[in-house]
Every structure is written in C-alpha cells, then in structure tokens.
Amino acid sequence: MELNFDEKALEALYIMEKTKQNLFLTGKAGTGKSTLLRSFIANTQKNIAVLAPTGVAALNIGGSTIHSFFKIWPKSTEKSIKKEAKMFIGDPMFTELDALVIDEISMVRADLFDFINLYLQIVCENKLPFGGKQMILIGDLFQLPPVVTNEEKAFFREKYPSPYFFSSKVITNGEFSFTFHELEKIYRQRDPFFIDILNTIREDLVDQDTLNQLNEQVVSKEKFRLEPGDMYLAGRNSTVDEINQQMLEQINEEEELFPAIVKGSMAPSYFPTEEKLVLKVWAQVMFVVNDNAGRRANGTIGTVKSISRSSVEVTLFDGETVEVKPYTWRVSQYVYDFDSKKLDSEVMGSFAQIPLKLARACTIHKSQGKTFDKVILDLRGGSFAHGQTYVALSRCKSIKGLKLTTPILLRDIILDKAVLNFMQQFKGKTFERPVEQLPIYAELEKAIKKEKKICILYRGKDFEETEREITPLEMKKIKHQGKVFMGLKAFAHDQDAEKFFEVRRILGIL
C-alpha cells in the first residue's frame, strides 16, 4: 500500500535520511507509520539495522528482533550484557552503523532500552548515548504496552518509574535527547465523527455521552449473527480459536491441509500463520502479508473459492478473485560486508506457507497494524490492558462497519498516566525543516521564472486537498494572524485574483 505522503511524513523522512538527529516518530493508529518506515528502508543510503521487539513484528518490516541482534535474552543482566559486548568491541556491524531503527517502540521495556545503550557504548568504545549512533524510534505509546510479568512488576516498581522505554535511565538522567515528530493525517478512517471518538478514547478524554453514541453499535443477542466479512475481535486466544474452529466445522466441504516448509533457524513464535493450515472452500480467510502491487493489505479478508495442491483461489469482498500461492518469510541476521562496507542481511531460517489465516476471529493483540472493513468487538469481561480498547476500535475503517457484543464502559478505557504525562511534554513541539530546503521550494522558484500557469495540489487548514490553477509570481515571508510563514504570491485563476498560498501546504505541482 503506497500513500501520498503529506508534509509531516516528508519531514520525518528528511530527519531520518538527511540528519543525524535521534527521532521518536509517533502518530495515531492508521497514520501510515509502517508505510513510511518501509519507504525509508527501501530508499535510504545509510547503513541501518531495523529491529522490533517481537518476531512477527520483525518479519513485517524485514528486520531482526532486538534480542537476536544484540544477543540479549530474557534472563540477561547488566553484567552479562557487558561480558557479551566486550567480545564484539570494534565489530564493524556496530561501529559502521549509521542509524538503528526500532519499530513498535511502545512494546520495548525500559530495561531493554538501557541494555541496548550499554551494549553500543561498549562495542563502539564511545560513551555517548548508544555509542553515538542515530536512533530512530517508531510507534504509538497509546497502543499495546511492554509485557511485564507479575513476577517482574515488583522489580520495575523498584528500579523504573514505568516499564516504557522513556523511563529508561539513559532518558531520565538527561543523557539522551531526541526530536519528537507526530504524524497527524489518518488514512484508515475518513469519518470525522468516528475519528473524534477514537481520539477521545486514545487520550482518555471520553465522556459517557460519547460512549452512549458509540454503544448504539451494540447488537442484541437476538439479532446477533456472524456475517460474511465480519472480523470478530476478542481479548482471549481461547475465544478466537473456538470461533474459528466452530465456523470451519459448519462448512460442509472437505478439509485441505497445507503443511508449511520450515528451514533453518526459525522459532514458532515467528510464524505469521499456522504451520499446519487447514482450509475449506467457503472458509473466510485473511491475508497475512501485503501485496507488492498494493491491491491487498495485511488484514484483507475474502472467501476461499477453490483449492488446488499448490494454491488457493480467494474471492475478495469487492468481487475480485485472486490466486494465492505460497509465500516465503525469511528470518535474517545482520552481517557486515567488508567489500561494500555496508550492513547486509543473511538468511537464518525461512517459513513457506499459503499467506492466509482463518479469519472469523482474531485476538486484539494480533490485530495491531491490521485494517478491517467490518469488526465485531467482544469485550465481555472488560478490557484488561492499556490501549486495548483503542487498538480494537481503531482497526475498523468506519463506525458503520462496527458491531459491539456488549456496551463499552468507562472502565474499559484504560490509559497509563505515565504515557499521557510523557506525551504531554511534546504537545505542539515538532521538527520543521527550513522551508527553503523543501523540494517544492526549488520547483516553485523555477515556475516563477517561467511565468506560466501551473496546477498545484494544496492542503487546506482542514486537511482537505484541492487542485488549484495558479500563475506563481513571487515568494516572500508574510504575517497572518500573528504567524509568520513563507508565502507564494500567485494569481488564482479559479478566483480571478491574486492570493497568497502557504508554501508548506503546497504538496506538489501536478
């Protein structure tokens, strides 16, 4: 899925590629963080390592897990980290690194973040935070939190203010600083009413009146039925497994088994779908990989039309039928290529399987990052984790596609105050690249010299994008409503008058 990146996204790419600034890139669900990251990975000239806290998250970005890259394991201690790091002092895989990218940073624990800092300082023989390497941290802290077991909670209360990465010692002692950058344009939802509800839930600003409006989506037991295209989201694995199995058994067709081909070193926790995938014609399934052509995303749902020995035909809900063949996921480890002087990836293991899952139901946890047209949300028993309700609701494209099995209560909106306090430090503080360095600035200068009519794509204050026919005249700083900005003076042909356009809001020349 390719997005037409807005100004904020382009600013983020500029920081990542053209500067050495540490970056925390965040944004609400559906603002294109993963798409932007994939664009950076595909086009960067930097030596980068791309890491994630879980195996599935690492597979999604074509990277490695933090634990395997640094040889940090659940039982690691500061003493063991120092011992491990000393064995790799001067290793070019670390010393030649330009930037370290960590996706899903919301799930990275404070102690793990400190371990990464310590490791890089030792290996790079550099006492600067993270050995002087640029750190690019990506994720939404209002979504699912780090996992801390009951046995570990006492340890965290004693050693850290919270389990989140921002409570690490390298941050709280003031050594490590970063640019905060928040993406704002939401691509997943288009309905302003639903977006407003999601925003109030995300930041725990929701009131009972808003919940009453949301709870109009509750479906009574008498009217409830699981319809084609519905994705049933629940908090517990047992509920999800039971629904998927029951719905499969109700289909009066032969079962077909697709065994995965697993090679090399690849733990089951990495598997993006079942090792032994059982399908039937008419079964509802979900794609678990993005289509390179951008037609199907991770989360697209369809119905099995036919099954052969080596492929499956799936009819999507827009009527298109596609042939789905086995897909190979690869687990890689980073190595340094002395000839090219670049970090390269070396395949450790692979998992080849039809990239589908039974999709009548899915856990809220595993739904993170996915988009669905129709969602049935089951919060019976209540929400039990920070961000869980927000993650579940924000998977759905519209409120019309949402059904609730039970009303959402105020107590289901769980927000860790540590996250809110941390994020409030940065409200209104984002990096802005000098306008003269924007690509559009040079294009407009050329257009002014030619003195010819052009068509621009302009983003208004309400984020609505319009095409405007103008003849550009000059650029200069102007003051409007107490704000100084670089403006383009131009003749607007639709209004038959000279107007000023804010250069930062000009997305391109068509």
Disulfide bonds with the S-S distance in Angstrom:
none
